[in-house]
Amino acid sequence: MSGSVVNSSAAMVLLAIPSRVIWSYFAGGVVFAIGLVTIFLGGDWQKARGFDKLILFGPLFYAAPIAAFGTEHFTVTEAITSIIPDWISWHQFWAYFVGACFIAAALSLVTKIQARLSAGLLALTFFLFVVLMHGPGWAQDPRNRFALAVALRETSFSGGALALAVSLTEQWRERGTHIFATIARYFIAVPVLFFSLEQFMHGIYVPGIPLDRVTPEWIFGHAIWTYLAAVVYAVAGILLLVGKKTRAAATWLGLTVLFVELVVYVPIGVVDRASLSNGLNYVADTLMFCGAVLLLAGAMPREA
């Protein structure tokens, strides 16, 4: 009897969630599961020590949201095409094409099949997003801090993918250095410092990536997590910018974002589970940012 009640409740919950949201959950969940299997059965978990175990989750945390976002290109195509500049032709084609590429890239990152190629193309894609869409969008209204936050968020996504591509090159394996690793570091350090400033100035807004949403009052700790993240962001961002203790700074930064994800965004995702814009996208954005930071940590040289 109790089993049938549980099954009925689960069915009611699923029926209350639109199919376009369920498909994104499904795609992200499949990639997440594949990534977990790869980490624990591939031998990497057993070899890693200390915080290196956390760094292993960088590709997984980055890839699962990519798969969810890629799925949105097929389920909410009109919303995606609406942000493509008018001067670019074939809006619907590009929406489908990028969506398919996102899903393929997500699978590539977690299975390690052609991962360097996928990471490099993702870095280029998000850089083009900034140059062609988000940067010009912010330039039209420079006082819009949320538009700037989105542009810098996409920059950090580019930096994370670039860092992964670098860490998979022979030159980095042999010397532990690469010019693109420095570029990736700046691509994350600058957004982190801006996010820190925004979180100090507007503590009532959501932490992690300071977008246009006030932290719900029912979140335990409420604004405390925003100020906590701001402090860690300030210290880690400065270290990343000047190139000191970069691996440790990026790792602690990633751990902080993961903590924010668990205490703020997972509850938001549960409450707003039927919404892409107010639920899943916030959860996925922050998890992907966490992944980008951990990918940078993996590309930074080990300190003595």
Salt bridges, closest charged atoms under 4 A:
ASP44 OD2 - LYS112 NZ 2.33
ASP52 OD1 - ARG247 NH2 3.16
ASP52 OD2 - ARG302 NH1 2.73
GLU154 OE2 - ARG153 NE 2.85
GLU170 OE2 - ARG173 NH1 2.88
GLU198 OE1 - ARG145 NH1 2.97
ASP272 OD2 - ARG213 NH2 2.85
ASP285 OD2 - ARG153 NH1 2.66
